[in-house]
Amino acid sequence: MSIDRLRPGPRMSQAVVHGDTVYLAGQVADQAKGGSVSDQTKEILEAIDRLLAEAGSDKTKIVSATIYLADIATFAEMNAVWDGWVPAGHTPARATVEARLAAPAYTVEIACIAARD
């Protein structure tokens, strides 16, 4: 079974497709500086939509998501955006944790796994 790497870089690929499973790298906002948790979450979810489409999937097929917040106190703010994005009846298994992210400007990072069938 082949492994396809989408948008590969020297350290990681943005997505890896193996069979009918799509693994997305943790996504962060490109415009992180000065953006609120809501703004960063919206940008990340748009990036996830694009990557999943490129891999032949979509958000209704996400089976698992892990959300990292720089400050767990922003949980409700992030959820307000997430809840408006995830389709009813297609909510994935999900974990949300507080973590120190790669740069202080990042307030949210989201990684997910989706099916293609």
C-alpha positions in Angstrom: 0.0 0.0 0.0 1.5 3.3 -1.0 2.2 6.3 1.2 1.6 9.8 -0.3 3.0 12.8 1.4 1.3 16.2 0.7 3.3 19.4 1.0 6.4 17.7 2.3 9.1 19.7 3.9 12.5 18.9 5.4 11.0 18.2 8.9 7.5 17.1 8.2 4.7 16.7 5.7 1.5 18.7 6.1 -0.5 15.5 5.4 0.2 11.9 4.8 -2.2 9.5 3.1 -1.9 5.8 3.7 -4.6 3.7 2.1 -7.9 5.4 3.1 -6.5 7.2 6.1 -5.4 10.9 6.1 -3.1 12.1 8.9 -2.7 15.9 9.2 0.2 17.5 10.9 -0.6 19.9 13.7 -1.9 23.1 12.0 -1.2 26.6 13.3 -2.3 29.9 12.0 0.0 31.6 9.4 -1.2 35.0 10.7 -0.6 34.2 14.3 0.8 37.5 15.4 -1.9 39.5 17.2 -4.7 37.1 16.2 -7.2 36.1 18.8 -7.8 32.4 19.6 -11.0 32.7 17.5 -9.1 34.2 14.6 -6.4 31.5 14.8 -8.9 28.7 15.1 -10.9 30.0 12.0 -7.7 30.1 10.0 -6.6 26.6 11.1 -9.9 25.1 10.3 -9.8 26.7 6.8 -6.4 25.1 6.4 -7.7 21.7 7.5 -10.5 22.0 5.0 -8.0 22.7 2.2 -5.7 19.9 3.2 -8.4 17.3 3.6 -9.8 18.3 0.1 -6.4 17.9 -1.4 -6.1 14.4 0.2 -9.6 13.4 -1.1 -11.5 13.8 2.2 -13.4 16.4 4.1 -14.4 17.4 7.7 -17.3 15.0 7.8 -14.7 12.2 7.7 -12.5 13.3 10.6 -12.3 10.4 13.1 -10.0 12.0 15.6 -8.8 15.5 16.5 -6.3 16.8 19.0 -6.4 20.4 19.9 -3.6 22.1 21.8 -4.3 25.4 23.5 -1.5 27.7 24.9 -4.0 28.7 27.6 -6.8 26.3 28.6 -8.8 29.4 29.7 -9.5 30.0 26.0 -11.3 26.6 25.7 -14.7 28.2 25.3 -13.5 30.7 22.8 -12.0 28.0 20.6 -15.1 25.8 21.0 -17.4 28.6 19.8 -15.5 28.5 16.4 -15.1 24.7 16.4 -18.8 24.1 17.1 -19.8 26.3 14.2 -17.4 24.4 11.9 -17.9 20.8 12.7 -21.0 19.3 11.0 -23.8 18.0 13.3 -23.7 14.2 13.4 -20.0 14.1 12.3 -18.2 15.1 15.5 -14.9 13.2 15.8 -13.3 11.7 18.9 -11.4 14.7 20.3 -9.0 15.7 23.0 -8.1 19.2 24.0 -5.0 19.9 26.1 -3.1 22.9 27.3 0.5 22.9 25.9 3.4 25.3 25.3 3.3 25.7 21.5 6.3 26.2 19.2 6.2 30.0 19.3 4.6 32.4 21.8 2.4 33.9 19.0 0.6 30.6 18.5 -2.4 30.1 20.7 -4.0 27.1 19.0 -2.7 24.0 17.2 -5.0 21.3 15.7 -4.0 17.9 14.4 -6.5 15.3 13.0 -6.9 12.0 11.3 -9.6 11.4 8.7 -10.9 8.7 6.5 -11.1 9.0 2.7 -13.9 6.5 1.9 
